[in-house]
Amino acid sequence: MKHKLIYTTAIAGLLLASCGETASTDESVVATDSTTVVEQTENFNYVDETFGDIQMLRYQINGFDNLSLKQQKLVYYLYEAGVSGRDMIWDQNYRHNLSIRTALESIVNKYNGDKTSQDWADFMEYTKRVWFSNGIHHHYSMEKFKPSFSKDYLASLLKESNTELITEAFDVIFNDKDSKRVSLDESKDLLLGSATNFYQADITEADFEKYYASVIDKSDSRPVEHGLNSKLVKAEDGTVSEMVYKVGGLYNNAIVEVVKWLELAQGVAENDEQGKALGLLVEYYKTGDLKKWSEFNIVWSQATKGDIDYIQGFVEVYGDPMGMRGSYESIVQIKDFEASGRMKTLADNVQWFEDNSSIMDAHKKPNVVGVTYNVVNVAGEAGDSSPSTPIGVNLPNSDWIRTVHGSKAVSLGNIVEAYSQSGGEGMLEEFAHDQEEIDRAKAHGELASKLHTAMHEVIGHASGLINEGVGTPKETLKNFSSTLEEARADLVALYFLMDTKLVDLGLMESLEVGKAEYDSYIRNGMMAQMRRLEPGANLEEAHMRNRQIVASWAFEKGTKENVIEKVERDGKTYFEIHDYVKLKAIFGDLLMLIQRIKSEGDYEAGKALVYGYGVYVDKAIHAQVITRSEVLNIPPYNGMLNPILTAVKDEEGNITTITVVQPENFESQMLGYSKNYGFLK
Ligand SMILES: [Zn+2]
């Protein structure tokens, strides 16, 4: 996946990888459907309900209060535009999705029979999975779900709730038809094998090839994103054509609403570039002209001055087996003021860190420049980005626009924050050595992890000089270069996390934050991360390798002085840090060593380090970690509930405040969306 960063094993733990309902259609009414609202709080509970293989999470819109009312209106209008297009993704994913969703929701709303039975529990689980995937196919595997209840049971629910569902849609819930939304099995016709509604059901690959051979000019060096905003259809006489998503075209009723809100957003734009981009997006939706989409992307790529940004449109093409048609999505973003502040402080002091690093003087940069990156907080997601969400996005997708006009890469800070809590307290309580460690993690873990990430990027990757005449790490350290580079950047962060300089700079209140990060790093590198590794496997992924190198090297070097103790208790292993100051010095020694390897391009030493500490896992501990974490039953996939934004108006109809509250639960959010934004039902 090129432009969308998904939360996976590979990046768990190094999350900010730059090295990589509202209540009503009437915006003036305050939440009516949600009887209970959960306010934004300090002790925020990120982890919500679990169903199927899904763990739902919540996020907060950090920084919303820092915005002016005009900016809050902009966020609100963009958010409304986003959810107004929600039904489009349902129809794009599969032609019966909207009618199935409508029937399931009618049952949820109207059925008054026995809700204590296993059948009802199975029905609700199925419904939640459908909500989660924006349709009846799994959001990740693309396979159609198999319900655990019978045809007869669903038929009885439909009857008792006076709900209609056409026979073909009813049957498809249970039969083997349309079993895969996107099939990449090239032994079969990709289009006939895929249930996606980007193509009329009888369109074949041959129809596709023939049509596009006549439409695409291959000599065009600045092509539009052909097919991005249309469904390919075939008439009875065999003529193939596109039905374009636009005002007056396919999905008119939803797009008219999206446009209405985008025009309001344009009226409160923060600056000219942002306003111009929104204007072009509106024109594109009105005309369906892909040249306008290109123009929009050019202006959007360069509109970087405001505090608010957004992704809106038919963007990513993973849902199309031919990689052409865009799934509708919306992400509204607010600059992460806290992360930006942290990065600025670090960048302003980057030379101090370089001068005081544990690396050899010859390897220090005389004029080091910090590496900064863009972190935003999500204010609302819809379509392809919701409830399953990326953690980072890099757009636009058009290669020539990226080359000529640039691109924007962002890390979604508050989503990453929620993900980092997805293991819940279970993992912490299972693997922490004692209550003190648990308490420290709860008090300081979140800041510790954010600081680690910022230091890793801003001062870590920026640090160090390669000796004159030595090639780039890719040339000298070859396949070990990224593992060693990530280890080096982690070590810069770890080394300074136990330095009072961070307290002096106001980045943390005390060294307890540094201790929390040391605890977490050792716990993860020595044990917890193996949860994601298959039995019998070696470590392959660069970040996992690097974390084990750092943790196990430090453990070994500190054995004599009992810096980190391996504790066996009731058949379980724990690692307890006894001396944080000595551990800092050990991290410093390893940093010096890895910097030397990089500066000198010492391939053999790099290889020895990676193979000595980063490839093979302790099989007994690995087995133990799998057993201990399986009991915790943490689902493999996560999704997000969206906070609810509501406009409060005065008697003249002017917006006076935008309120932010948490939805009651997943069910109420989904029912509320369908009720208030069901423009294609
Ligand atoms: Zn990195």
Boltz pocket constraint, residues with backbone or C-beta under 6 A from the ligand:
constraints:
  - pocket:
      binder: B
      contacts: [[A, 19], [A, 456], [A, 461], [A, 485], [A, 486], [A, 489]]
      max_distance: 6.0
